[in-house]
Amino acid sequence: MKSDIRVGVLGAGRIGRLHIEHLQYRLKGVEVAAVSDVYKEAADKAASDFQVPLSFQDSLEVIRHKDVDAVIICSSTDTHAQFIEESARAGKHVFCEKPIALDLAEIDRALEAVDQAGIKLQIGFNRRFDANHRRVWEHLRQGTIGKPHILRIASRDPSPPPIGYIKVSGGIFLDMMIHDFDMARYLIEDEVESLYATAGVMVDPEIGKAGDVDTAIVTMKFKNGVIGTIDNSRQAVFGYDQRVEVFGEKGMVSSENFRPNAVTVSGPEHVWQDLPFNFFMERYVDSYLIEMQEFLQAVAGSTEPSVTGIDARVPVVMGLAAKKSFKEGRPVSLDEISP
Ligand SMILES: NC(=O)c1ccc[n+]([C@@H]2O[C@H](COP(=O)([O-])OP(=O)(O)OC[C@H]3O[C@@H](n4cnc5c(N)ncnc54)[C@H](O)[C@@H]3O)[C@@H](O)[C@H]2O)c1
């Protein structure tokens, strides 16, 4: 009988703990052998909460450990590229949270190490694994709406992160809209040629003082002619607003917000519904499970992850192009960022 895949998880923060819980209790054929966090108490707490036998402060000990077959990188973004390179050197397959880095040279070095080592790499663009976004994708593939003409993505958080986070996040285009850039490429199955960004500070002046914006729209032109928009806000007072729509020659396909309470109350003056799910941990929880299942299948057998190096790189190019477009007040071709 084939034994379980043993993984090591680097970073025991919000997303690290979620993946550990799924790996330990919701997925079959896998066990978490070790966890690390530079803040050792966090690693120890995750180990004790989720019955992980080994806990380290130094992530290299996890990467190089003989009991670890594959590495799940959930530490802060500025550590991802180095940990991918170290994992490649150790011959371990990698699941890495988005993004690999905010700098293209760093991403390229990490991807080169992956290629040379021949390891498998999956990137945590989880929204592709959301059941309803995936149904939109399936309808597009089946031709239900014929040739797509317009893509619209609305993606708004319930409330802004702490200012300390904003300062090191890379800004709204690289931190938040990066997921939507991935969704745009996933649905249209083509690359964006050029984009134009407009944005402002409308939610919290402190975000502006930290050098970022909190409200942004990007319009995109794909190489195949499809045009699209993404709009982001750091604060939707009614909850996590996640909607996708593709309009085309034979109709339209869209995926709407989910509500934890699906009851509708209708009275003489109002029809009442509950608010949408509050944030990504609730709204996308199953997508995190399904993406991990795909990674484990790739580690166990001959399949390749569907979200890999190029999918990590292009949204960063798009984010850098959006930053440049906003700064310079003009449309920017992606070739200007990465010829
Ligand atoms: N796919 C998604 O939807 C999604 C959601 C949230 C976060 N993320 C990504 O996951 C990563 C972590 O985000 P988070 O929200 O969990 O942040 P977090 O701050 O809650 O957790 C990060 C953890 O990494 C630890 N850490 C920092 N440097 C380390 C190192 N050198 N070795 C080991 N641990 C180290 C920190 O101490 C912290 O506990 C980020 O890259 C973020 O972009 C992705």
The ligand as a MOL file (V3000), in Angstrom:
LIG
                    3D

  0  0  0     0  0            999 V3000
M  V30 BEGIN CTAB
M  V30 COUNTS 44 48 0 0 0
M  V30 BEGIN ATOM
M  V30 1 N -4.5360 32.7400 -2.0020 0
M  V30 2 C -5.1090 33.5650 -1.1570 0
M  V30 3 O -6.2990 33.8210 -1.2090 0
M  V30 4 C -4.3000 34.1700 -0.0430 0
M  V30 5 C -4.9400 34.6550 1.0770 0
M  V30 6 C -4.1750 35.2000 2.1130 0
M  V30 7 C -2.7850 35.2570 1.9720 0
M  V30 8 N -2.1980 34.7870 0.8400 0 CHG=1
M  V30 9 C -0.7270 34.8680 0.6880 0
M  V30 10 O -0.1650 34.0040 1.6760 0
M  V30 11 C 1.0010 34.5880 2.2450 0
M  V30 12 C 0.8030 34.7050 3.7630 0
M  V30 13 O -0.3140 35.5280 4.0310 0
M  V30 14 P -1.0860 35.5030 5.4350 0
M  V30 15 O -2.3000 36.3160 5.2280 0
M  V30 16 O -1.2100 34.1140 5.9320 0 CHG=-1
M  V30 17 O -0.0480 36.3300 6.3150 0
M  V30 18 P 0.2530 36.1910 7.8770 0
M  V30 19 O 1.0510 37.4140 8.2080 0
M  V30 20 O -0.9890 35.8800 8.6290 0
M  V30 21 O 1.1840 34.8940 7.9500 0
M  V30 22 C 2.4870 34.8560 7.4490 0
M  V30 23 C 3.3330 34.0540 8.4230 0
M  V30 24 O 4.6150 33.8560 7.8330 0
M  V30 25 C 5.5670 33.9560 8.8800 0
M  V30 26 N 6.9000 34.1890 8.3210 0
M  V30 27 C 7.4610 35.3450 7.8930 0
M  V30 28 N 8.7220 35.1190 7.4720 0
M  V30 29 C 8.9420 33.7940 7.6100 0
M  V30 30 C 10.0520 32.9450 7.3490 0
M  V30 31 N 11.1990 33.4450 6.8600 0
M  V30 32 N 9.9210 31.6060 7.6030 0
M  V30 33 C 8.7540 31.1190 8.1060 0
M  V30 34 N 7.6860 31.8770 8.3940 0
M  V30 35 C 7.7810 33.1960 8.1530 0
M  V30 36 C 5.0480 35.0800 9.7630 0
M  V30 37 O 5.6240 35.0520 11.0710 0
M  V30 38 C 3.5530 34.7790 9.7540 0
M  V30 39 O 3.1810 33.9370 10.8340 0
M  V30 40 C 1.1890 35.9320 1.5230 0
M  V30 41 O 2.1090 35.7540 0.4830 0
M  V30 42 C -0.1730 36.2490 0.9660 0
M  V30 43 O -0.1160 37.0170 -0.2370 0
M  V30 44 C -2.9240 34.2460 -0.1460 0
M  V30 END ATOM
M  V30 BEGIN BOND
M  V30 1 1 1 2
M  V30 2 2 2 3
M  V30 3 1 2 4
M  V30 4 1 4 5
M  V30 5 2 4 44
M  V30 6 2 5 6
M  V30 7 1 6 7
M  V30 8 2 7 8
M  V30 9 1 8 9
M  V30 10 1 8 44
M  V30 11 1 9 10
M  V30 12 1 9 42
M  V30 13 1 10 11
M  V30 14 1 11 12
M  V30 15 1 11 40
M  V30 16 1 12 13
M  V30 17 1 13 14
M  V30 18 2 14 15
M  V30 19 1 14 16
M  V30 20 1 14 17
M  V30 21 1 17 18
M  V30 22 2 18 19
M  V30 23 1 18 20
M  V30 24 1 18 21
M  V30 25 1 21 22
M  V30 26 1 22 23
M  V30 27 1 23 24
M  V30 28 1 23 38
M  V30 29 1 24 25
M  V30 30 1 25 26
M  V30 31 1 25 36
M  V30 32 1 26 27
M  V30 33 1 26 35
M  V30 34 2 27 28
M  V30 35 1 28 29
M  V30 36 1 29 30
M  V30 37 2 29 35
M  V30 38 1 30 31
M  V30 39 2 30 32
M  V30 40 1 32 33
M  V30 41 2 33 34
M  V30 42 1 34 35
M  V30 43 1 36 37
M  V30 44 1 36 38
M  V30 45 1 38 39
M  V30 46 1 40 41
M  V30 47 1 40 42
M  V30 48 1 42 43
M  V30 END BOND
M  V30 END CTAB
M  END
